[in-house]
Amino acid sequence: MLLFIEIILTIFAWRKGWKWLSLLPVGICVAIGFFIGLTGGDLEGPAFFVPDLIATLALILMIIKGPKGSETEKTEE
């Protein structure tokens, strides 16, 4: 369920003007999950939930605050 929310937030952040940088939170979260699974970590502990929560919060902040020098900020001035 959280993956779907992250995908939707990534699309909105991409459209807001973050472009390729909007893929970083989810990509880093997937990499962390991969390495935790690779090392035999606990699959149900907070180690999997915390990176997802951080990625979701980062995407929400990206949507709220557009990138510096974006076209939307220039048109508002």
mmCIF file as gemmi writes it, N, C-alpha and C atoms, coordinates in Angstrom:
data_model
loop_
_atom_site.group_PDB
_atom_site.id
_atom_site.type_symbol
_atom_site.label_atom_id
_atom_site.label_alt_id
_atom_site.label_comp_id
_atom_site.label_asym_id
_atom_site.label_entity_id
_atom_site.label_seq_id
_atom_site.pdbx_PDB_ins_code
_atom_site.Cartn_x
_atom_site.Cartn_y
_atom_site.Cartn_z
_atom_site.occupancy
_atom_site.B_iso_or_equiv
_atom_site.pdbx_formal_charge
_atom_site.auth_seq_id
_atom_site.auth_asym_id
_atom_site.pdbx_PDB_model_num
ATOM 1 N N . MET Axp A 1 ? 0.824 -1.194 0 1 0 ? 1 A 1
ATOM 2 C CA . MET Axp A 1 ? 0 0 0 1 0 ? 1 A 1
ATOM 3 C C . MET Axp A 1 ? 0.869 1.259 0 1 0 ? 1 A 1
ATOM 4 N N . LEU Axp A 2 ? 1.92 1.223 0.8 1 0 ? 2 A 1
ATOM 5 C CA . LEU Axp A 2 ? 2.791 2.388 0.877 1 0 ? 2 A 1
ATOM 6 C C . LEU Axp A 2 ? 3.529 2.621 -0.438 1 0 ? 2 A 1
ATOM 7 N N . LEU Axp A 3 ? 3.786 1.546 -1.167 1 0 ? 3 A 1
ATOM 8 C CA . LEU Axp A 3 ? 4.449 1.677 -2.468 1 0 ? 3 A 1
ATOM 9 C C . LEU Axp A 3 ? 3.585 2.47 -3.436 1 0 ? 3 A 1
ATOM 10 N N . PHE Axp A 4 ? 2.291 2.223 -3.44 1 0 ? 4 A 1
ATOM 11 C CA . PHE Axp A 4 ? 1.394 2.966 -4.321 1 0 ? 4 A 1
ATOM 12 C C . PHE Axp A 4 ? 1.373 4.444 -3.958 1 0 ? 4 A 1
ATOM 13 N N . ILE Axp A 5 ? 1.369 4.742 -2.68 1 0 ? 5 A 1
ATOM 14 C CA . ILE Axp A 5 ? 1.41 6.136 -2.236 1 0 ? 5 A 1
ATOM 15 C C . ILE Axp A 5 ? 2.718 6.792 -2.676 1 0 ? 5 A 1
ATOM 16 N N . GLU Axp A 6 ? 3.827 6.072 -2.54 1 0 ? 6 A 1
ATOM 17 C CA . GLU Axp A 6 ? 5.117 6.622 -2.957 1 0 ? 6 A 1
ATOM 18 C C . GLU Axp A 6 ? 5.171 6.845 -4.466 1 0 ? 6 A 1
ATOM 19 N N . ILE Axp A 7 ? 4.575 5.958 -5.237 1 0 ? 7 A 1
ATOM 20 C CA . ILE Axp A 7 ? 4.548 6.133 -6.695 1 0 ? 7 A 1
ATOM 21 C C . ILE Axp A 7 ? 3.743 7.37 -7.06 1 0 ? 7 A 1
ATOM 22 N N . ILE Axp A 8 ? 2.601 7.55 -6.443 1 0 ? 8 A 1
ATOM 23 C CA . ILE Axp A 8 ? 1.764 8.725 -6.722 1 0 ? 8 A 1
ATOM 24 C C . ILE Axp A 8 ? 2.494 10.002 -6.307 1 0 ? 8 A 1
ATOM 25 N N . LEU Axp A 9 ? 3.122 9.996 -5.128 1 0 ? 9 A 1
ATOM 26 C CA . LEU Axp A 9 ? 3.863 11.174 -4.675 1 0 ? 9 A 1
ATOM 27 C C . LEU Axp A 9 ? 5.054 11.461 -5.591 1 0 ? 9 A 1
ATOM 28 N N . THR Axp A 10 ? 5.693 10.424 -6.111 1 0 ? 10 A 1
ATOM 29 C CA . THR Axp A 10 ? 6.804 10.615 -7.034 1 0 ? 10 A 1
ATOM 30 C C . THR Axp A 10 ? 6.326 11.277 -8.32 1 0 ? 10 A 1
ATOM 31 N N . ILE Axp A 11 ? 5.177 10.863 -8.813 1 0 ? 11 A 1
ATOM 32 C CA . ILE Axp A 11 ? 4.621 11.483 -10.029 1 0 ? 11 A 1
ATOM 33 C C . ILE Axp A 11 ? 4.324 12.957 -9.791 1 0 ? 11 A 1
ATOM 34 N N . PHE Axp A 12 ? 3.726 13.27 -8.64 1 0 ? 12 A 1
ATOM 35 C CA . PHE Axp A 12 ? 3.423 14.673 -8.342 1 0 ? 12 A 1
ATOM 36 C C . PHE Axp A 12 ? 4.698 15.501 -8.169 1 0 ? 12 A 1
ATOM 37 N N . ALA Axp A 13 ? 5.723 14.918 -7.53 1 0 ? 13 A 1
ATOM 38 C CA . ALA Axp A 13 ? 6.991 15.636 -7.365 1 0 ? 13 A 1
ATOM 39 C C . ALA Axp A 13 ? 7.67 15.845 -8.718 1 0 ? 13 A 1
ATOM 40 N N . TRP Axp A 14 ? 7.571 14.861 -9.604 1 0 ? 14 A 1
ATOM 41 C CA . TRP Axp A 14 ? 8.139 15 -10.955 1 0 ? 14 A 1
ATOM 42 C C . TRP Axp A 14 ? 7.469 16.164 -11.678 1 0 ? 14 A 1
ATOM 43 N N . ARG Axp A 15 ? 6.151 16.221 -11.594 1 0 ? 15 A 1
ATOM 44 C CA . ARG Axp A 15 ? 5.403 17.292 -12.266 1 0 ? 15 A 1
ATOM 45 C C . ARG Axp A 15 ? 5.63 18.651 -11.613 1 0 ? 15 A 1
ATOM 46 N N . LYS Axp A 16 ? 5.961 18.655 -10.336 1 0 ? 16 A 1
ATOM 47 C CA . LYS Axp A 16 ? 6.221 19.906 -9.629 1 0 ? 16 A 1
ATOM 48 C C . LYS Axp A 16 ? 7.515 20.559 -10.118 1 0 ? 16 A 1
ATOM 49 N N . GLY Axp A 17 ? 8.419 19.744 -10.712 1 0 ? 17 A 1
ATOM 50 C CA . GLY Axp A 17 ? 9.647 20.308 -11.246 1 0 ? 17 A 1
ATOM 51 C C . GLY Axp A 17 ? 10.911 19.628 -10.762 1 0 ? 17 A 1
ATOM 52 N N . TRP Axp A 18 ? 10.784 18.604 -9.937 1 0 ? 18 A 1
ATOM 53 C CA . TRP Axp A 18 ? 11.962 17.931 -9.398 1 0 ? 18 A 1
ATOM 54 C C . TRP Axp A 18 ? 12.59 16.974 -10.392 1 0 ? 18 A 1
ATOM 55 N N . LYS Axp A 19 ? 11.831 16.55 -11.408 1 0 ? 19 A 1
ATOM 56 C CA . LYS Axp A 19 ? 12.29 15.636 -12.458 1 0 ? 19 A 1
ATOM 57 C C . LYS Axp A 19 ? 13.002 14.422 -11.883 1 0 ? 19 A 1
ATOM 58 N N . TRP Axp A 20 ? 14.259 14.158 -12.282 1 0 ? 20 A 1
ATOM 59 C CA . TRP Axp A 20 ? 14.968 12.933 -11.896 1 0 ? 20 A 1
ATOM 60 C C . TRP Axp A 20 ? 15.256 12.864 -10.397 1 0 ? 20 A 1
ATOM 61 N N . LEU Axp A 21 ? 15.327 13.985 -9.733 1 0 ? 21 A 1
ATOM 62 C CA . LEU Axp A 21 ? 15.58 13.966 -8.29 1 0 ? 21 A 1
ATOM 63 C C . LEU Axp A 21 ? 14.402 13.379 -7.509 1 0 ? 21 A 1
ATOM 64 N N . SER Axp A 22 ? 13.213 13.4 -8.117 1 0 ? 22 A 1
ATOM 65 C CA . SER Axp A 22 ? 12.056 12.839 -7.427 1 0 ? 22 A 1
ATOM 66 C C . SER Axp A 22 ? 12.13 11.317 -7.326 1 0 ? 22 A 1
ATOM 67 N N . LEU Axp A 23 ? 12.992 10.696 -8.113 1 0 ? 23 A 1
ATOM 68 C CA . LEU Axp A 23 ? 13.146 9.241 -8.065 1 0 ? 23 A 1
ATOM 69 C C . LEU Axp A 23 ? 14.114 8.792 -6.972 1 0 ? 23 A 1
ATOM 70 N N . LEU Axp A 24 ? 14.895 9.717 -6.438 1 0 ? 24 A 1
ATOM 71 C CA . LEU Axp A 24 ? 15.901 9.356 -5.436 1 0 ? 24 A 1
ATOM 72 C C . LEU Axp A 24 ? 15.327 8.773 -4.135 1 0 ? 24 A 1
ATOM 73 N N . PRO Axp A 25 ? 14.312 9.373 -3.51 1 0 ? 25 A 1
ATOM 74 C CA . PRO Axp A 25 ? 13.831 8.791 -2.247 1 0 ? 25 A 1
ATOM 75 C C . PRO Axp A 25 ? 13.378 7.341 -2.376 1 0 ? 25 A 1
ATOM 76 N N . VAL Axp A 26 ? 12.63 7.03 -3.419 1 0 ? 26 A 1
ATOM 77 C CA . VAL Axp A 26 ? 12.159 5.664 -3.601 1 0 ? 26 A 1
ATOM 78 C C . VAL Axp A 26 ? 13.319 4.748 -3.982 1 0 ? 26 A 1
ATOM 79 N N . GLY Axp A 27 ? 14.226 5.224 -4.814 1 0 ? 27 A 1
ATOM 80 C CA . GLY Axp A 27 ? 15.382 4.422 -5.205 1 0 ? 27 A 1
ATOM 81 C C . GLY Axp A 27 ? 16.291 4.092 -4.039 1 0 ? 27 A 1
ATOM 82 N N . ILE Axp A 28 ? 16.522 5.065 -3.183 1 0 ? 28 A 1
ATOM 83 C CA . ILE Axp A 28 ? 17.352 4.828 -2.001 1 0 ? 28 A 1
ATOM 84 C C . ILE Axp A 28 ? 16.655 3.857 -1.057 1 0 ? 28 A 1
ATOM 85 N N . CYS Axp A 29 ? 15.346 3.996 -0.923 1 0 ? 29 A 1
ATOM 86 C CA . CYS Axp A 29 ? 14.569 3.098 -0.059 1 0 ? 29 A 1
ATOM 87 C C . CYS Axp A 29 ? 14.632 1.662 -0.582 1 0 ? 29 A 1
ATOM 88 N N . VAL Axp A 30 ? 14.529 1.482 -1.88 1 0 ? 30 A 1
ATOM 89 C CA . VAL Axp A 30 ? 14.616 0.146 -2.466 1 0 ? 30 A 1
ATOM 90 C C . VAL Axp A 30 ? 16.011 -0.432 -2.265 1 0 ? 30 A 1
ATOM 91 N N . ALA Axp A 31 ? 17.049 0.405 -2.428 1 0 ? 31 A 1
ATOM 92 C CA . ALA Axp A 31 ? 18.422 -0.066 -2.224 1 0 ? 31 A 1
ATOM 93 C C . ALA Axp A 31 ? 18.658 -0.49 -0.777 1 0 ? 31 A 1
ATOM 94 N N . ILE Axp A 32 ? 18.145 0.282 0.171 1 0 ? 32 A 1
ATOM 95 C CA . ILE Axp A 32 ? 18.284 -0.071 1.586 1 0 ? 32 A 1
ATOM 96 C C . ILE Axp A 32 ? 17.577 -1.393 1.869 1 0 ? 32 A 1
ATOM 97 N N . GLY Axp A 33 ? 16.378 -1.552 1.348 1 0 ? 33 A 1
ATOM 98 C CA . GLY Axp A 33 ? 15.649 -2.801 1.54 1 0 ? 33 A 1
ATOM 99 C C . GLY Axp A 33 ? 16.366 -3.983 0.912 1 0 ? 33 A 1
ATOM 100 N N . PHE Axp A 34 ? 16.964 -3.763 -0.251 1 0 ? 34 A 1
ATOM 101 C CA . PHE Axp A 34 ? 17.714 -4.831 -0.913 1 0 ? 34 A 1
ATOM 102 C C . PHE Axp A 34 ? 18.902 -5.263 -0.072 1 0 ? 34 A 1
ATOM 103 N N . PHE Axp A 35 ? 19.65 -4.291 0.442 1 0 ? 35 A 1
ATOM 104 C CA . PHE Axp A 35 ? 20.833 -4.632 1.223 1 0 ? 35 A 1
ATOM 105 C C . PHE Axp A 35 ? 20.487 -5.25 2.578 1 0 ? 35 A 1
ATOM 106 N N . ILE Axp A 36 ? 19.376 -4.83 3.172 1 0 ? 36 A 1
ATOM 107 C CA . ILE Axp A 36 ? 18.941 -5.45 4.424 1 0 ? 36 A 1
ATOM 108 C C . ILE Axp A 36 ? 18.553 -6.909 4.168 1 0 ? 36 A 1
ATOM 109 N N . GLY Axp A 37 ? 17.85 -7.15 3.079 1 0 ? 37 A 1
ATOM 110 C CA . GLY Axp A 37 ? 17.489 -8.52 2.735 1 0 ? 37 A 1
ATOM 111 C C . GLY Axp A 37 ? 18.696 -9.35 2.346 1 0 ? 37 A 1
ATOM 112 N N . LEU Axp A 38 ? 19.665 -8.734 1.691 1 0 ? 38 A 1
ATOM 113 C CA . LEU Axp A 38 ? 20.871 -9.434 1.264 1 0 ? 38 A 1
ATOM 114 C C . LEU Axp A 38 ? 21.702 -9.895 2.454 1 0 ? 38 A 1
ATOM 115 N N . THR Axp A 39 ? 21.718 -9.085 3.499 1 0 ? 39 A 1
ATOM 116 C CA . THR Axp A 39 ? 22.509 -9.43 4.683 1 0 ? 39 A 1
ATOM 117 C C . THR Axp A 39 ? 21.742 -10.323 5.659 1 0 ? 39 A 1
ATOM 118 N N . GLY Axp A 40 ? 20.526 -10.69 5.302 1 0 ? 40 A 1
ATOM 119 C CA . GLY Axp A 40 ? 19.748 -11.578 6.167 1 0 ? 40 A 1
ATOM 120 C C . GLY Axp A 40 ? 19.081 -10.863 7.308 1 0 ? 40 A 1
ATOM 121 N N . GLY Axp A 41 ? 18.755 -9.606 7.128 1 0 ? 41 A 1
ATOM 122 C CA . GLY Axp A 41 ? 18.123 -8.821 8.182 1 0 ? 41 A 1
ATOM 123 C C . GLY Axp A 41 ? 16.685 -9.245 8.441 1 0 ? 41 A 1
ATOM 124 N N . ASP Axp A 42 ? 16.121 -8.712 9.495 1 0 ? 42 A 1
ATOM 125 C CA . ASP Axp A 42 ? 14.749 -9.007 9.892 1 0 ? 42 A 1
ATOM 126 C C . ASP Axp A 42 ? 13.784 -8.404 8.875 1 0 ? 42 A 1
ATOM 127 N N . LEU Axp A 43 ? 12.907 -9.226 8.332 1 0 ? 43 A 1
ATOM 128 C CA . LEU Axp A 43 ? 12.004 -8.771 7.279 1 0 ? 43 A 1
ATOM 129 C C . LEU Axp A 43 ? 10.768 -8.066 7.81 1 0 ? 43 A 1
ATOM 130 N N . GLU Axp A 44 ? 10.502 -8.135 9.094 1 0 ? 44 A 1
ATOM 131 C CA . GLU Axp A 44 ? 9.297 -7.52 9.632 1 0 ? 44 A 1
ATOM 132 C C . GLU Axp A 44 ? 9.589 -6.457 10.681 1 0 ? 44 A 1
ATOM 133 N N . GLY Axp A 45 ? 10.816 -6.115 10.866 1 0 ? 45 A 1
ATOM 134 C CA . GLY Axp A 45 ? 11.175 -5.122 11.873 1 0 ? 45 A 1
ATOM 135 C C . GLY Axp A 45 ? 11.034 -3.704 11.341 1 0 ? 45 A 1
ATOM 136 N N . PRO Axp A 46 ? 11.353 -2.752 12.181 1 0 ? 46 A 1
ATOM 137 C CA . PRO Axp A 46 ? 11.253 -1.354 11.762 1 0 ? 46 A 1
ATOM 138 C C . PRO Axp A 46 ? 12.282 -0.966 10.711 1 0 ? 46 A 1
ATOM 139 N N . ALA Axp A 47 ? 13.251 -1.825 10.463 1 0 ? 47 A 1
ATOM 140 C CA . ALA Axp A 47 ? 14.275 -1.511 9.469 1 0 ? 47 A 1
ATOM 141 C C . ALA Axp A 47 ? 13.675 -1.368 8.078 1 0 ? 47 A 1
ATOM 142 N N . PHE Axp A 48 ? 12.549 -2.01 7.804 1 0 ? 48 A 1
ATOM 143 C CA . PHE Axp A 48 ? 11.895 -1.862 6.512 1 0 ? 48 A 1
ATOM 144 C C . PHE Axp A 48 ? 10.875 -0.73 6.509 1 0 ? 48 A 1
ATOM 145 N N . PHE Axp A 49 ? 10.3 -0.442 7.654 1 0 ? 49 A 1
ATOM 146 C CA . PHE Axp A 49 ? 9.261 0.585 7.712 1 0 ? 49 A 1
ATOM 147 C C . PHE Axp A 49 ? 9.835 1.996 7.752 1 0 ? 49 A 1
ATOM 148 N N . VAL Axp A 50 ? 10.908 2.19 8.487 1 0 ? 50 A 1
ATOM 149 C CA . VAL Axp A 50 ? 11.482 3.529 8.669 1 0 ? 50 A 1
ATOM 150 C C . VAL Axp A 50 ? 11.965 4.143 7.352 1 0 ? 50 A 1
ATOM 151 N N . PRO Axp A 51 ? 12.707 3.426 6.502 1 0 ? 51 A 1
ATOM 152 C CA . PRO Axp A 51 ? 13.107 4.047 5.224 1 0 ? 51 A 1
ATOM 153 C C . PRO Axp A 51 ? 11.909 4.421 4.35 1 0 ? 51 A 1
ATOM 154 N N . ASP Axp A 52 ? 10.863 3.598 4.357 1 0 ? 52 A 1
ATOM 155 C CA . ASP Axp A 52 ? 9.663 3.94 3.59 1 0 ? 52 A 1
ATOM 156 C C . ASP Axp A 52 ? 9.006 5.2 4.127 1 0 ? 52 A 1
ATOM 157 N N . LEU Axp A 53 ? 8.954 5.322 5.436 1 0 ? 53 A 1
ATOM 158 C CA . LEU Axp A 53 ? 8.369 6.508 6.05 1 0 ? 53 A 1
ATOM 159 C C . LEU Axp A 53 ? 9.191 7.754 5.716 1 0 ? 53 A 1
ATOM 160 N N . ILE Axp A 54 ? 10.496 7.638 5.774 1 0 ? 54 A 1
ATOM 161 C CA . ILE Axp A 54 ? 11.371 8.768 5.446 1 0 ? 54 A 1
ATOM 162 C C . ILE Axp A 54 ? 11.231 9.152 3.977 1 0 ? 54 A 1
ATOM 163 N N . ALA Axp A 55 ? 11.151 8.161 3.09 1 0 ? 55 A 1
ATOM 164 C CA . ALA Axp A 55 ? 10.986 8.442 1.662 1 0 ? 55 A 1
ATOM 165 C C . ALA Axp A 55 ? 9.654 9.138 1.395 1 0 ? 55 A 1
ATOM 166 N N . THR Axp A 56 ? 8.596 8.698 2.073 1 0 ? 56 A 1
ATOM 167 C CA . THR Axp A 56 ? 7.289 9.329 1.907 1 0 ? 56 A 1
ATOM 168 C C . THR Axp A 56 ? 7.316 10.768 2.388 1 0 ? 56 A 1
ATOM 169 N N . LEU Axp A 57 ? 7.927 11.014 3.528 1 0 ? 57 A 1
ATOM 170 C CA . LEU Axp A 57 ? 8.025 12.383 4.045 1 0 ? 57 A 1
ATOM 171 C C . LEU Axp A 57 ? 8.87 13.261 3.119 1 0 ? 57 A 1
ATOM 172 N N . ALA Axp A 58 ? 9.944 12.698 2.569 1 0 ? 58 A 1
ATOM 173 C CA . ALA Axp A 58 ? 10.785 13.465 1.651 1 0 ? 58 A 1
ATOM 174 C C . ALA Axp A 58 ? 10.008 13.843 0.39 1 0 ? 58 A 1
ATOM 175 N N . LEU Axp A 59 ? 9.215 12.926 -0.129 1 0 ? 59 A 1
ATOM 176 C CA . LEU Axp A 59 ? 8.415 13.232 -1.315 1 0 ? 59 A 1
ATOM 177 C C . LEU Axp A 59 ? 7.351 14.279 -1.021 1 0 ? 59 A 1
ATOM 178 N N . ILE Axp A 60 ? 6.745 14.211 0.16 1 0 ? 60 A 1
ATOM 179 C CA . ILE Axp A 60 ? 5.752 15.216 0.529 1 0 ? 60 A 1
ATOM 180 C C . ILE Axp A 60 ? 6.406 16.593 0.619 1 0 ? 60 A 1
ATOM 181 N N . LEU Axp A 61 ? 7.597 16.65 1.21 1 0 ? 61 A 1
ATOM 182 C CA . LEU Axp A 61 ? 8.309 17.931 1.283 1 0 ? 61 A 1
ATOM 183 C C . LEU Axp A 61 ? 8.695 18.44 -0.103 1 0 ? 61 A 1
ATOM 184 N N . MET Axp A 62 ? 9.043 17.542 -0.998 1 0 ? 62 A 1
ATOM 185 C CA . MET Axp A 62 ? 9.381 17.946 -2.363 1 0 ? 62 A 1
ATOM 186 C C . MET Axp A 62 ? 8.169 18.534 -3.076 1 0 ? 62 A 1
ATOM 187 N N . ILE Axp A 63 ? 6.997 17.981 -2.793 1 0 ? 63 A 1
ATOM 188 C CA . ILE Axp A 63 ? 5.782 18.49 -3.427 1 0 ? 63 A 1
ATOM 189 C C . ILE Axp A 63 ? 5.413 19.85 -2.84 1 0 ? 63 A 1
ATOM 190 N N . ILE Axp A 64 ? 5.54 19.987 -1.531 1 0 ? 64 A 1
ATOM 191 C CA . ILE Axp A 64 ? 5.183 21.248 -0.885 1 0 ? 64 A 1
ATOM 192 C C . ILE Axp A 64 ? 6.121 22.371 -1.311 1 0 ? 64 A 1
ATOM 193 N N . LYS Axp A 65 ? 7.41 22.06 -1.334 1 0 ? 65 A 1
ATOM 194 C CA . LYS Axp A 65 ? 8.404 23.071 -1.655 1 0 ? 65 A 1
ATOM 195 C C . LYS Axp A 65 ? 9.049 22.701 -2.988 1 0 ? 65 A 1
ATOM 196 N N . GLY Axp A 66 ? 8.766 23.46 -4.008 1 0 ? 66 A 1
ATOM 197 C CA . GLY Axp A 66 ? 9.325 23.189 -5.327 1 0 ? 66 A 1
ATOM 198 C C . GLY Axp A 66 ? 10.825 23.452 -5.355 1 0 ? 66 A 1
ATOM 199 N N . PRO Axp A 67 ? 11.479 23.014 -6.414 1 0 ? 67 A 1
ATOM 200 C CA . PRO Axp A 67 ? 12.919 23.235 -6.52 1 0 ? 67 A 1
ATOM 201 C C . PRO Axp A 67 ? 13.247 24.718 -6.686 1 0 ? 67 A 1
ATOM 202 N N . LYS Axp A 68 ? 14.449 25.098 -6.267 1 0 ? 68 A 1
ATOM 203 C CA . LYS Axp A 68 ? 14.858 26.496 -6.414 1 0 ? 68 A 1
ATOM 204 C C . LYS Axp A 68 ? 14.966 26.839 -7.886 1 0 ? 68 A 1
ATOM 205 N N . GLY Axp A 69 ? 14.473 28.016 -8.232 1 0 ? 69 A 1
ATOM 206 C CA . GLY Axp A 69 ? 14.567 28.482 -9.613 1 0 ? 69 A 1
ATOM 207 C C . GLY Axp A 69 ? 13.634 27.762 -10.555 1 0 ? 69 A 1
ATOM 208 N N . SER Axp A 70 ? 12.581 27.151 -10.035 1 0 ? 70 A 1
ATOM 209 C CA . SER Axp A 70 ? 11.657 26.45 -10.916 1 0 ? 70 A 1
ATOM 210 C C . SER Axp A 70 ? 10.803 27.455 -11.67 1 0 ? 70 A 1
ATOM 211 N N . GLU Axp A 71 ? 10.196 26.995 -12.739 1 0 ? 71 A 1
ATOM 212 C CA . GLU Axp A 71 ? 9.385 27.865 -13.575 1 0 ? 71 A 1
ATOM 213 C C . GLU Axp A 71 ? 8.157 28.38 -12.841 1 0 ? 71 A 1
ATOM 214 N N . THR Axp A 72 ? 7.609 27.596 -11.907 1 0 ? 72 A 1
ATOM 215 C CA . THR Axp A 72 ? 6.422 28.026 -11.187 1 0 ? 72 A 1
ATOM 216 C C . THR Axp A 72 ? 6.737 29.199 -10.273 1 0 ? 72 A 1
ATOM 217 N N . GLU Axp A 73 ? 7.951 29.214 -9.687 1 0 ? 73 A 1
ATOM 218 C CA . GLU Axp A 73 ? 8.319 30.334 -8.834 1 0 ? 73 A 1
ATOM 219 C C . GLU Axp A 73 ? 8.564 31.589 -9.678 1 0 ? 73 A 1
ATOM 220 N N . LYS Axp A 74 ? 9.104 31.441 -10.865 1 0 ? 74 A 1
ATOM 221 C CA . LYS Axp A 74 ? 9.384 32.594 -11.72 1 0 ? 74 A 1
ATOM 222 C C . LYS Axp A 74 ? 8.095 33.237 -12.22 1 0 ? 74 A 1
ATOM 223 N N . THR Axp A 75 ? 7.059 32.456 -12.461 1 0 ? 75 A 1
ATOM 224 C CA . THR Axp A 75 ? 5.813 33.018 -12.942 1 0 ? 75 A 1
ATOM 225 C C . THR Axp A 75 ? 5.032 33.713 -11.828 1 0 ? 75 A 1
ATOM 226 N N . GLU Axp A 76 ? 5.266 33.32 -10.576 1 0 ? 76 A 1
ATOM 227 C CA . GLU Axp A 76 ? 4.573 33.942 -9.464 1 0 ? 76 A 1
ATOM 228 C C . GLU Axp A 76 ? 5.11 35.333 -9.151 1 0 ? 76 A 1
ATOM 229 N N . GLU Axp A 77 ? 6.358 35.585 -9.508 1 0 ? 77 A 1
ATOM 230 C CA . GLU Axp A 77 ? 6.973 36.881 -9.198 1 0 ? 77 A 1
ATOM 231 C C . GLU Axp A 77 ? 6.508 37.941 -10.112 1 0 ? 77 A 1
